[in-house]
């Protein structure tokens, strides 16, 4: 088989959820937007539901519809984008809970689906989604009269524990939710790690479920094994890949492996990235192309059949560091061509 194999450890995801849940005294939900950060929302969602998760979060209604089909009628499925135009039938038919972001969405919801569950998203300083304090003050009594299922906001800097924005957003959230009887939610993974004052009634871990920072104790979830297509010897002065960016000064042995930027291997990581043959690190040689990469295997005792980009020796944040990005981007970029193998769950 010439396609790479992406192995997803559902037991590790469940263990990460349980570890984060153990840090709180409230309900722990699960963010499974973007197809569970690229790892498969249906399989991940079912594993988490068996572990006890009852509240799930997606980005858009279409993701919620797919998740409802996978999980059945029991869990609460919240939609961060709220009640968008054209989503009314989907929200109503599939019992999704839109997180209302504006007066316009509130009107659309109460007129289109009177009595249907909803939540409220408040902006506490991130300026991304949610009602700003002035808009919320004008709408608060009307919205609370409709009994929202959840009132939430989102932390902008929770992965930096000492950032002053965390305390600022916490205080704003406390101020604008004072006296509310509805369940409250502020914490993503980083917020959980900030401590109990950030937890409220429901937490919403995302990246920490999937093995990424800031959950430093998370179990690794994804491994990526890439087949070797061909090995060759090159002589001094010869180059590898596009643009002659890698020119050897001594004889080298190069393996060509079957993954590239079309598979979510970010091209910018090329000059710094490593792959592994068992315990031995092997540097990339030349530019990452659409479907292939060159790897310097001169130091190996024999030609490998596969090489690992993700595995026990480097996780998503290590790989992200090669490209100057974050683990989220590595996970959500994982390609559709990979053969996906689920273990556990």
Secondary structure, DSSP 8 states (H G I E B T S, - for coil): --S-EEEEEHHHHHHHHHHHHTT-SSEE-EE-HHHHHHT-HHHHHHHHHHHT--EEEESSHHHHHHHHHHH-SSSEEEETT-S-TT-HHHHHHTT-EEEE-SHHHHHHHHHHSTT--EEEEB-SS--SSSB-HHHHHHHHHHHHHT--S-EE---SSTTSTT-HHHHHHHHHHHHHTTT--S-EE---HHHHHH-GGGTTTEE---GGGGT-TT-TT----EEEEEEEEEEEEE-TT-EESGGG-EE-SS-EEEEEES--GGGT--GGGTTT-EEEETTEEEEB-S---SS-EEEE-TTSSS--SEEEEEBTTB-HHHHHHHHTS-HHHHHHT--TTSEEEEE--
